[in-house]
Amino acid sequence: MTEMVFKREAIDMTRGSAGLQRLMQKIYRERGFDFREYNKNTLARRLQRRLHARGVNSYAQYAHILEDDPDEYDKLFNDLTINVTSFFRDEVAFKALEDIVLPTLIRRLNRNKVLRIWSAGCATGEEPYSIAMLVLEQLGKQNQPHNVTILATDIDATALQQAKQGVFVRNQATSIRSAWRRKYFMPQGNNLRVRPALRKLVSFKVHNLVSDDPYKDLDLVVCRNVFIYFSLSLQMRVLKDFYDGLKKGGFLLLGKAEVPTGDGMALFEPVDKKAKLFRKADTHKFTQDQRQDKQEPSARMLLRLIYHGNTHR
């Protein structure tokens, strides 16, 4: 009976968009994490766990808990930033990187250029390490020097700390080709540790796609299974950041349930629809109206000051 009552109350809460928005505004103001334009249904589902665990059934009650128990923020962020990842997750996508993207990009390299790749929303690091293996293999095939930087970012500092350590249980590596496991990992007890040649290619940093400045001069952006949590307006804003950050002819790889929509369709042209691989469009020109929803640099700087001025993970 209690479970049935709670479920009925939870349904009512998902309709309380004003209460949810006030809670997201509080989190943004006090911790600098901006979930205000995330998909509201997704946020409501993720919040259910914390409200249920704390025995409350309204966002206002939960806001009071955050006031009285600052440690609750860590538990909340863990639920809002669930990390589901694996090495070479989605074979079709990584096959497109291996066969189409990396051979093209590495052929363009010369000794004065750096291949810059951004893995946005990298969680515990399996994705950027997978990309790094593909890069090293392709560099070897084309006899190119290791002039590569892979920027791996996430909003979750705890997940990034695990990624930096580069230690994985053996059953996490079953999707890696056996020869590559031996080449790029070394045994450490019951685990496997990333070898230095692989680890040094990847730079892990905390980064918020919503509020932090995007990276520039990029050849490839990999942002998979992140847009499904964003509202359409936020998707468009981040797509514009990716467009601005990519070099001419740069590539964008999205998750298998994600595609550019609206004005975003003019920013990127499909290369492999099944893999959700896109290339920066050559001829698109933004109008002033199209850029009006983009955050001004001063607003980004203000948010960073708020973020670093408060206690966070």
C-alpha positions as CSV (number, residue, x, y, z in Angstrom):
1,M,0.0,0.0,0.0
2,T,2.8,2.4,0.9
3,E,4.5,1.8,-2.5
4,M,1.3,2.4,-4.4
5,V,0.7,5.7,-2.6
6,F,4.3,6.8,-3.2
7,K,4.0,6.1,-6.9
8,R,0.8,8.1,-7.2
9,E,2.5,11.1,-5.4
10,A,5.5,10.7,-7.7
11,I,3.3,11.1,-10.7
12,D,1.8,14.3,-9.2
13,M,5.4,15.7,-8.7
14,T,6.3,15.3,-12.3
15,R,3.5,17.7,-13.1
16,G,4.9,20.3,-10.7
17,S,7.2,21.9,-13.2
18,A,7.4,25.1,-11.2
19,G,8.6,23.3,-8.1
20,L,11.2,21.3,-10.1
21,Q,12.4,24.5,-11.8
22,R,12.8,26.2,-8.4
23,L,14.9,23.2,-7.1
24,M,17.1,23.3,-10.2
25,Q,17.6,27.1,-9.7
26,K,18.6,26.4,-6.1
27,I,21.2,23.8,-7.3
28,Y,22.5,26.2,-9.9
29,R,22.8,29.1,-7.4
30,E,24.4,27.1,-4.6
31,R,26.6,24.6,-6.5
32,G,27.0,26.0,-10.0
33,F,25.6,22.9,-11.7
34,D,23.1,23.9,-14.3
35,F,20.4,21.3,-14.9
36,R,17.7,23.9,-15.7
37,E,17.5,23.0,-19.4
38,Y,17.8,19.2,-18.9
39,N,14.8,17.1,-20.0
40,K,12.2,17.6,-17.3
41,N,10.8,14.1,-17.4
42,T,14.4,12.7,-17.0
43,L,15.1,15.0,-14.1
44,A,11.9,14.0,-12.3
45,R,12.6,10.3,-12.7
46,R,16.2,10.7,-11.4
47,L,15.0,12.8,-8.4
48,Q,12.5,10.1,-7.4
49,R,15.2,8.0,-5.9
50,R,16.5,10.7,-3.6
51,L,13.1,11.9,-2.5
52,H,12.0,8.3,-1.8
53,A,15.3,7.7,0.1
54,R,14.7,10.8,2.3
55,G,11.0,10.0,2.8
56,V,9.6,13.2,1.3
57,N,7.2,13.7,-1.6
58,S,7.7,17.3,-2.8
59,Y,10.5,19.3,-4.3
60,A,10.1,22.0,-1.6
61,Q,10.6,19.4,1.2
62,Y,13.7,18.1,-0.6
63,A,15.1,21.6,-0.9
64,H,14.9,21.9,2.9
65,I,16.9,18.7,3.2
66,L,19.6,20.2,1.0
67,E,19.7,23.2,3.3
68,D,20.1,21.0,6.4
69,D,22.3,18.3,5.0
70,P,24.9,19.6,2.5
71,D,26.2,16.0,2.0
72,E,23.0,15.2,0.3
73,Y,24.2,17.2,-2.7
74,D,26.8,14.5,-3.5
75,K,24.1,11.8,-3.4
76,L,21.9,13.9,-5.6
77,F,24.6,14.5,-8.2
78,N,25.4,10.8,-8.3
79,D,21.8,10.1,-9.3
80,L,21.5,13.0,-11.7
81,T,24.8,11.9,-13.5
82,I,24.3,8.2,-13.8
83,N,27.3,6.8,-15.8
84,V,26.5,3.9,-18.2
85,T,29.5,3.2,-20.3
86,S,31.9,0.5,-21.6
87,F,34.9,0.0,-23.9
88,F,33.9,0.3,-27.6
89,R,30.2,0.7,-26.7
90,D,28.2,0.5,-29.9
91,E,30.3,-1.4,-32.4
92,V,28.9,0.5,-35.4
93,A,29.9,3.9,-34.0
94,F,33.5,2.8,-33.3
95,K,33.8,1.0,-36.6
96,A,33.0,4.4,-38.3
97,L,35.7,6.1,-36.3
98,E,38.2,3.4,-37.2
99,D,37.3,3.1,-40.9
100,I,36.2,6.7,-41.8
101,V,37.1,9.4,-39.4
102,L,40.6,8.6,-38.0
103,P,42.2,7.6,-41.4
104,T,40.8,10.9,-42.9
105,L,42.0,13.0,-40.0
106,I,45.4,11.4,-39.6
107,R,46.1,11.8,-43.4
108,R,45.7,15.5,-42.9
109,L,48.3,15.7,-40.1
110,N,51.7,17.2,-40.5
111,R,54.4,17.7,-38.0
112,N,53.2,21.2,-37.2
113,K,49.6,20.2,-36.4
114,V,48.0,18.5,-33.4
115,L,45.0,16.1,-33.8
116,R,42.5,17.4,-31.2
117,I,39.6,15.2,-30.1
118,W,37.0,16.0,-27.5
119,S,35.2,13.2,-25.7
120,A,32.4,15.1,-24.0
121,G,30.5,13.3,-21.2
122,C,33.3,10.6,-20.9
123,A,32.1,9.2,-17.5
124,T,34.7,6.8,-16.1
125,G,36.9,6.9,-19.2
126,E,36.1,3.9,-21.2
127,E,35.2,5.9,-24.3
128,P,38.3,8.2,-24.5
129,Y,40.6,5.2,-23.9
130,S,38.8,3.3,-26.7
131,I,39.3,6.3,-29.0
132,A,43.0,6.5,-27.9
133,M,43.5,2.8,-28.9
134,L,42.1,3.4,-32.3
135,V,44.2,6.5,-32.7
136,L,47.4,4.7,-31.8
137,E,46.7,1.9,-34.1
138,Q,45.9,4.2,-37.0
139,L,49.1,6.3,-36.3
140,G,51.1,3.1,-36.5
141,K,49.5,2.2,-39.8
142,Q,50.3,5.6,-41.3
143,N,53.7,5.9,-39.6
144,Q,52.7,9.2,-38.0
145,P,54.2,10.7,-34.8
146,H,52.0,10.8,-31.7
147,N,50.9,14.4,-32.2
148,V,47.5,13.9,-30.6
149,T,45.5,15.3,-27.7
150,I,42.3,13.7,-26.5
151,L,40.3,16.0,-24.2
152,A,38.0,13.9,-22.0
153,T,35.4,15.8,-19.9
154,D,32.5,15.2,-17.6
155,I,30.5,17.1,-15.0
156,D,31.0,14.2,-12.5
157,A,34.3,14.7,-10.7
158,T,34.1,11.4,-8.9
159,A,33.8,9.5,-12.2
160,L,36.7,11.5,-13.6
161,Q,38.9,10.6,-10.7
162,Q,38.3,6.9,-11.5
163,A,39.0,7.6,-15.2
164,K,42.3,9.2,-14.3
165,Q,43.4,6.1,-12.4
166,G,42.9,4.0,-15.5
167,V,42.2,0.8,-13.5
168,F,39.4,-1.5,-14.6
169,V,38.2,-4.9,-13.5
170,R,38.9,-7.6,-16.0
171,N,35.3,-8.2,-17.1
172,Q,35.1,-4.6,-18.1
173,A,37.7,-5.2,-20.8
174,T,36.1,-8.2,-22.6
175,S,34.9,-6.0,-25.5
176,I,38.6,-5.0,-26.2
177,R,40.4,-7.1,-28.8
178,S,42.7,-9.5,-27.0
179,A,45.8,-8.3,-28.8
180,W,45.0,-4.7,-27.8
181,R,44.3,-5.8,-24.2
182,R,47.8,-7.1,-24.0
183,K,49.3,-4.1,-25.8
184,Y,47.5,-1.3,-23.9
185,F,46.9,-2.7,-20.4
186,M,49.0,-4.4,-17.8
187,P,47.8,-6.7,-15.0
188,Q,47.3,-5.3,-11.5
189,G,46.1,-8.0,-9.2
190,N,42.6,-8.9,-10.4
191,N,42.4,-5.7,-12.4
192,L,43.9,-4.2,-15.5
193,R,45.7,-0.8,-15.6
194,V,46.0,1.4,-18.7
195,R,49.6,1.5,-19.9
196,P,51.4,4.9,-19.9
197,A,51.5,5.1,-23.7
198,L,47.7,5.1,-23.7
199,R,47.2,7.1,-20.6
200,K,49.3,10.1,-21.7
201,L,47.1,10.7,-24.8
202,V,44.1,11.5,-22.6
203,S,43.6,14.6,-20.5
204,F,40.7,14.4,-18.1
205,K,38.9,17.6,-16.9
206,V,35.7,18.6,-15.1
207,H,33.6,20.5,-17.7
208,N,30.0,21.5,-17.8
209,L,28.6,21.5,-21.4
210,V,25.8,23.9,-20.3
211,S,27.9,26.6,-18.7
212,D,31.7,26.3,-19.4
213,D,33.5,27.6,-22.4
214,P,33.6,25.0,-25.2
215,Y,36.9,23.8,-26.6
216,K,38.2,25.1,-29.9
217,D,40.3,23.9,-32.9
218,L,38.9,20.4,-32.7
219,D,39.0,17.7,-35.4
220,L,36.5,15.4,-33.8
221,V,33.8,15.7,-31.1
222,V,32.4,12.6,-29.6
223,C,29.3,13.3,-27.5
224,R,27.3,10.2,-27.1
225,N,24.1,9.6,-25.0
226,V,24.3,13.1,-23.5
227,F,21.8,14.9,-25.7
228,I,19.0,12.6,-24.6
229,Y,19.0,14.3,-21.3
230,F,18.9,17.9,-22.7
231,S,15.9,20.0,-23.8
232,L,15.7,20.8,-27.5
233,S,16.9,24.4,-26.9
234,L,19.9,23.2,-24.9
235,Q,20.7,20.7,-27.6
236,M,20.8,23.4,-30.2
237,R,23.0,25.7,-28.0
238,V,25.5,22.9,-27.5
239,L,25.4,21.9,-31.1
240,K,26.4,25.5,-32.0
241,D,29.3,25.3,-29.6
242,F,30.4,22.1,-31.3
243,Y,30.1,23.7,-34.7
244,D,32.1,26.7,-33.6
245,G,34.8,24.5,-32.0
246,L,35.3,22.2,-34.9
247,K,37.8,22.9,-37.7
248,K,36.6,22.9,-41.3
249,G,35.6,19.4,-42.2
250,G,35.6,18.3,-38.5
251,F,33.5,15.3,-37.4
252,L,30.8,14.9,-34.7
253,L,29.7,11.5,-33.4
254,L,26.5,11.4,-31.4
255,G,24.7,8.5,-29.6
256,K,22.6,6.0,-31.5
257,A,19.3,7.7,-30.4
258,E,20.5,11.3,-31.2
259,V,20.5,13.4,-34.3
260,P,20.8,17.2,-34.9
261,T,17.3,18.7,-35.0
262,G,15.9,22.1,-36.1
263,D,18.6,24.6,-37.0
264,G,21.1,21.9,-36.0
265,M,20.4,20.1,-39.3
266,A,22.0,23.0,-41.1
267,L,25.2,22.8,-39.0
268,F,26.1,19.2,-39.7
269,E,25.8,16.9,-42.7
270,P,25.4,13.1,-42.2
271,V,28.3,10.9,-43.1
272,D,27.1,7.6,-41.7
273,K,23.4,7.8,-40.5
274,K,23.5,4.4,-38.8
275,A,26.6,5.3,-36.8
276,K,25.2,8.8,-36.1
277,L,28.4,10.3,-37.6
278,F,28.2,13.9,-39.0
279,R,30.6,16.4,-40.6
280,K,30.7,20.1,-40.0
281,A,28.8,21.8,-42.9
282,D,31.0,24.1,-45.0
283,T,28.5,26.7,-46.2
284,H,26.4,27.4,-43.1
285,K,26.4,31.0,-41.9
286,F,24.8,31.9,-38.6
287,T,22.5,34.9,-38.6
288,Q,22.4,37.3,-35.7
289,D,19.0,35.9,-34.7
290,Q,20.3,32.4,-34.6
291,R,23.0,33.4,-32.1
292,Q,20.7,35.3,-29.7
293,D,20.2,32.3,-27.4
294,K,23.9,31.7,-27.0
295,Q,25.3,32.6,-23.6
296,E,27.5,35.7,-23.5
297,P,31.1,35.2,-22.2
298,S,30.4,37.3,-19.2
299,A,27.6,35.0,-18.2
300,R,29.8,32.0,-18.5
301,M,32.5,33.7,-16.4
302,L,30.0,34.6,-13.7
303,L,28.9,31.0,-13.5
304,R,32.4,29.8,-13.2
305,L,33.0,32.2,-10.3
306,I,29.8,30.9,-8.6
307,Y,30.9,27.3,-9.2
308,H,34.4,27.7,-7.8
309,G,33.3,29.8,-5.0
310,N,31.0,27.1,-3.5
311,T,31.8,23.7,-2.1
312,H,31.5,21.0,-4.7
313,R,32.9,17.5,-5.4
